[in-house]
Amino acid sequence: MSVIRPSRATENPTRSPWLLFGGVVVVLFCLAAVYEAFTLGVTVDEPSHFVAGHMYWLGEDVLDPPDTPPVTRLFGGWVARILDLPDPRLSKWWSTRDGYILGKELLDPAKPLSWRAVVLSRLPFVLFAVGAVCLTWFWARRLFSPPVALCVLICVAFEPTFLGHAAFIKSDVPAAFGALWFAYELAGYWSTATCARLVRLALSLAVAVQIKYSLLVLAPLALAAALWRGPRLAAVTLLPAVLYAGILAGGAFRVEPVPEHLVDQFAGAGVPAAMQPAAELIARLPWPQQFVRGLLFVGGALRSGGYEGYMLGRRISGPEPLYFPFAWAIKVPIALQVLTLAGLFVFARRALARLVLPAEVALWGCGGVFIGAAVSSNFHIGFRHLIPALPLLTIGSGFALERLVRSGPALAKGLCVLLSLWVTISSFAVFPNGLSYFNEWIGGPKNGWKYLADSKSIGARTCARPVSS
């Protein structure tokens, strides 16, 4: 089985019409995401993230739940300051420290000023979505021939769940950018292990963790790659140092040692008994308190009953390994499912033959680790938690298409067109309500409620856009 590499003619297609086609896709995605920002109602989580960001900018980042990551707070709270929205500390509900209650009061959908704040706060999150699409296009062009790269771009940009969440004040789509950037740097470092690439890998990991706490599961991959490829001394010092500096910066350097009552929660959050002494030692360093509370909150939810969900006519809580595989089976366009399974098959065969490229290992490895963490968790509140893995798996699947291009170019190009059209039609058939998308296996969106039901799955619990007087 030959090693798949793009031909020399496709490595630098500076004057190719494929560049124009890709640019059109990126522009269409950008316009669609901005349109969603202006038209979609407020989802149930956005007010809590918005008010958490507001308090972050006010210097009192203390709201519950504490799982809003620093980047979401940073990009979601500046608008409240500019528009001079009410200070949540003056609310009669301030004593509750409940982000949902305070956020709902702050973003009253009946007030045009509140709606303006929602739209303006969403626009920076669109930039993360566009960044993920652009990075997909950049990387795919380096890995594949032009038709395959364009097909991969379309499948990522117009995947209904990804596009449907592109404009929300949430961390899921930004996390797709963070995970993709990390995978790109991991592949580059694996190809050429230098100190400069190690710094870039460490920086991408630090940013990814600040975008979404659950991306911390990628840290062992970075450390393992650095220890395997070297330089080992730099690996064990630089990676933790850059990650720690990023965490301090994300907390605006408002730090202190972890209080004893939070240290007591380490075991309940999943810290193994053998690692407890080391964790207590690390806790003596200064940390942003909301970061620590956020990790403990997520870890505690993973080990406890988590969040209740609904699947196949029954409530679910606690471990449910089939939830995310089942959600993938009915929420992802069938064309993309076929492509992903074909890509996984090709990757497995190439791995057995020891012919895989660093990019393949990084893409499937990062995607697999993230999916494995989700499947083993007790979070059953929507397919959106797998969004960070979607671009990784889709780009990884491009290697299956690339094999077809080399064996039968005409057939492969036709297949690329078919896959692209199928995903695009599936997405825009429900646009801008991508949250409501379910595929043809169950008869489409009209039957989705019979199988899964959650505000993040079908978008049922949204607030209407206010009407300006």
Steps between C-alpha positions, in 0.01 A plus 500: 500500500662823389547808712244765415657836422375788288669526165755775445254673267243533775724617784503865395197560278540878517316565174250220516123557470469270801620790714206704374256216574638465851480874556135497394425224753672694780311819411167315485570345838587839647181658363289211627652521849449878519142456384445251781646745751239758402197271468517202736335523840692487824584143602462390859873516587592829335373734775708320765811519282430865423460604864807295594693701244353821636620416851841396361543849357375653826771310687270279705495165325305303760179375338363146495527277313873573469550298180496800260857491364723811504489568126120492502497744790758721332324518163146489634513774764654810341174607333324538835766750601474698177119514509506581872259220593386478863748373755381150607624573853211743537244230424283358775618157382870574543522304824420180309807543274291304247611579145177375347277721717719808469555445128131466430437825684781678317403375153127560510391410143237772511765774515658609168821601684534146630457359152768736369730371773431140395577568133819695570621235745441225245712655226840420661392137525434504126870582460592172672267311268649669193847432638422128529372494140804690369741273686316200355545641149867583560585157640290305249676676209834387640384140542279431200440569133275802426165318455546300821609809694193691379271209591649484851453876537134484399431202728646687799350842426150380419463217748159596650593484869827687451340775292195510727716582803741733323352823637408408857667633815634156581832319506420206271589645158794703638619170649497353149747770400714433809506123448575539128785741563645266762477203261671703227787594730524144631536367145761762418701424813483126432638562150779733610577505872656839575483731799309756292233245410487387863424859604224521241358167618503619862336830403224325304431273800485798739253681273289187449461445876397863547238457228343189654595319818435155351781555248737437789471133396735590212785582741620137532531483120724806497716367782524152346601642161755732657654222709512264202642745250704717736662715618379332818633750754334787316181296477459440871574865580365705210161334456389536865650850522316632192175330604526650849578846362198475271275408791628795704443735207149361448423588861627856446779415749252522788640196675552342842578155639209259487289524819481193720128446435572469127796268558261271689297467178787357294410137571136556409607663174691192389856557624636147568615429855856437379513850348336676794829606668631645174170680440511649848854617439403665172205662676746705706590694186291807418204416273195688369229382735227484235724277289543258789128511579422438136722192480354364823148565374561315174686217674231466764229486236692229314522281810152567637168466322600774258216659307180322419412446137239333286559213260261257335204594713664489841694726732866416537753593766830362615712290261343455156778401253258474207373857525758674284538218243122498463488879474771486232300239310189718473644855510778486236413501128516147359749606234740618770448180698598290199806718444605476865466121512694466175770727637523299821530177299781644286678634808482160670645323195778755462577480872537122479736548205688773692446750220302767683609863480539721811193697392288184501616405848437851631152526344367159596688497830364835621152422371504157660620625837232769509222260396619243751486758778147600398376141478637418846345813653158549659416802283190425296393850403550509130703397201668842508760358740650308206533809279876537572558153353302552178764695301773261618315190382391662174853606403628158602239342274641694205776238473239248387388733221860566406556129439206500259641801317818306430318185390218658299506880467170537316310282745662671798415849374140393446489358852642825640227696324230261627622516861531878489151546357346254746648672805419847365138414419454329837629808680318772311173305501471591869702825496523702719364246749788256484434388857183331377677283242459123506597280208298274274555186708213612726304705250656842557439779754128430536577173681798612704304551822418129506866410539680790671364806676704779652543873452841433347373217280193636331495863602158484659569732791582831338377850558347693217684795355361826646310738282640852506250766575 
